């Protein structure tokens, strides 16, 4: 089994690698499109699963509410930038500038989550529950990914 912390960190490693890959591309290239699509789908499903299966539990505890709310707020801010980037021309200089803002903000978010939020969360999600939370997170992420794919297909049909 995978603990909730390992599942989230594994996603973060994937996201960090994709951010670097995207940043190393240029224009509206197939490489950028492919990396962006992978990043977009994974971060959207990751964020939704994290909020539903991790942060919702932290919010049940007074000391965890601020940390969880702060992280959920950061998710909302990043989601706005994700959607903005999705609508922009990848070959425009503005796209890369906006992407680098997202990259900076998300790297900060991941570091904060791993260094601060996880420490607090371990008081709520004890070692005996790590794997159960990890499974629920991964199951929810898979479900969210399916919803993203359905939305994409609906959009392509329009």
C-alpha positions in Angstrom: 0.0 0.0 0.0 0.9 3.6 -0.4 0.6 6.1 2.4 -1.2 9.4 1.8 2.1 11.2 2.2 4.0 9.0 -0.3 1.1 9.3 -2.8 1.1 13.1 -2.6 4.9 13.3 -2.7 5.1 11.0 -5.7 2.6 13.2 -7.6 4.7 16.2 -6.6 7.8 14.6 -8.0 5.9 14.0 -11.3 4.7 17.6 -11.3 8.2 19.0 -10.6 9.6 17.0 -13.6 6.7 18.1 -15.9 7.2 21.8 -14.8 10.9 21.5 -15.7 10.0 19.8 -19.0 7.5 22.4 -20.0 9.9 25.2 -19.0 12.6 23.7 -21.3 10.3 23.8 -24.3 9.5 26.6 -26.7 6.6 27.8 -28.7 3.5 25.7 -29.6 5.7 22.6 -30.0 4.4 19.0 -29.7 6.7 18.6 -26.7 5.2 21.5 -24.9 1.7 20.5 -25.7 2.2 16.9 -24.5 3.9 17.9 -21.3 1.3 20.6 -20.6 -1.6 18.2 -21.2 0.0 15.6 -18.9 0.6 18.3 -16.2 -2.8 19.8 -16.5 -4.7 16.5 -16.2 -2.6 15.3 -13.3 -2.6 18.4 -11.3 -6.3 18.9 -11.7 -7.1 15.4 -10.5 -4.4 15.6 -7.8 -5.8 18.8 -6.4 -9.4 17.6 -6.3 -8.5 14.3 -4.7 -6.3 16.1 -2.2 -9.0 18.5 -1.1 -11.6 15.7 -0.8 -9.5 13.0 0.8 -6.9 14.9 2.8 -7.7 18.5 3.5 -11.3 17.7 4.3 -10.0 15.6 7.2 -7.6 18.4 8.4 -10.4 20.9 8.4 -12.2 18.9 11.0 -9.6 19.9 13.6 -9.2 23.5 14.7 -5.5 23.6 14.4 -5.6 22.2 10.9 -8.2 24.5 9.5 -5.9 27.4 8.7 -3.3 25.2 7.0 -5.9 23.3 5.0 -7.8 26.5 4.0 -4.6 28.2 3.0 -3.7 25.2 0.7 -7.2 25.0 -0.8 -7.0 28.8 -1.5 -3.7 28.2 -3.2 -5.3 25.4 -5.3 -8.0 27.9 -6.4 -5.4 30.5 -7.4 -3.4 28.0 -9.4 -6.6 26.6 -11.0 -7.3 30.1 -12.3 -3.9 30.3 -13.9 -4.2 26.8 -15.3 -7.4 27.7 -17.0 -5.9 31.0 -18.2 -2.9 29.1 -19.7 -5.2 26.6 -21.3 -6.9 29.4 -23.2 -3.7 31.2 -24.3 -1.6 30.6 -27.3 1.4 28.6 -26.2 3.6 30.4 -28.6 3.0 33.8 -27.2 5.6 35.3 -24.8 2.8 36.0 -22.4 2.1 32.2 -22.1 5.6 31.5 -20.9 5.6 34.4 -18.5 2.3 33.3 -17.0 3.5 29.7 -16.9 6.6 30.7 -14.9 4.3 32.4 -12.4 2.4 29.2 -12.0 5.6 27.2 -11.7 7.0 29.4 -9.0 3.7 29.4 -7.0 3.2 25.7 -7.3 6.8 24.8 -6.3 6.3 27.0 -3.2 3.0 25.2 -2.5 4.5 21.8 -2.8 7.4 22.7 -0.5 5.1 24.2 2.0 2.8 21.2 1.9 5.6 18.7 2.4 7.5 20.6 5.0 4.6 22.2 7.1 1.2 20.6 6.3 2.4 17.0 6.4 3.9 17.6 9.9 0.6 18.9 11.2 -1.4 16.2 9.3 0.5 13.4 10.9 -1.2 14.4 14.2 -4.6 13.7 12.5 -3.8 11.0 10.0 -1.7 8.6 12.2 0.5 5.9 10.9 -2.3 3.3 11.2 -4.5 5.2 8.7 -1.8 6.3 6.2 -2.5 3.5 3.7 -6.3 3.9 3.9 -6.0 7.6 3.2 -3.5 6.9 0.5 -5.9 4.4 -1.2 -8.8 6.8 -1.0 -6.6 9.6 -2.4 -5.5 7.4 -5.4 -9.0 6.1 -6.0 -10.4 9.6 -5.9 -7.7 10.9 -8.2 -8.5 8.2 -10.7 -12.2 9.1 -10.6 -11.3 12.8 -11.1 -9.1 12.0 -14.0 -12.0 10.2 -15.6 -14.2 13.3 -15.1 -11.5 15.5 -16.7 -11.3 13.2 -19.7 -15.2 13.2 -20.1 -15.1 17.0 -20.0 -12.4 17.1 -22.6 -14.3 14.8 -24.9 -17.5 16.9 -24.5 -15.5 20.0 -25.3 -14.1 18.4 -28.5 -17.5 17.4 -29.6 -18.8 21.0 -29.4 
